[in-house]
């Protein structure tokens, strides 16, 4: 596993746990039942984990694109030149 991938995974895990703790503490502070607070914490953790996974996919796609484009010979600008 690449260092970048491990970093994204670690950051996602930390953010997910932080969201779960915040959701649980807000639920406990407002006086809802423990089962509802736990459900909200699990839901918050799942949402943040899914968002982190999506961000990780975008980052890995960008990294792979840069890697493969760096090996290709540079053909210059492919846009049509305009007179200005």
BELHU-V709333 format. One record per helix or strand of 3 or more residues. SS is the DSSP state (H for helix, E for strand). FROM is the first residue (numbers start at 1). LEN is the number of residues. Records with the same first field share a line. If there is no record, write none. Layout:
SS = FROM-LEN / FROM-LEN
This chain:
H = 3-28 / 34-38
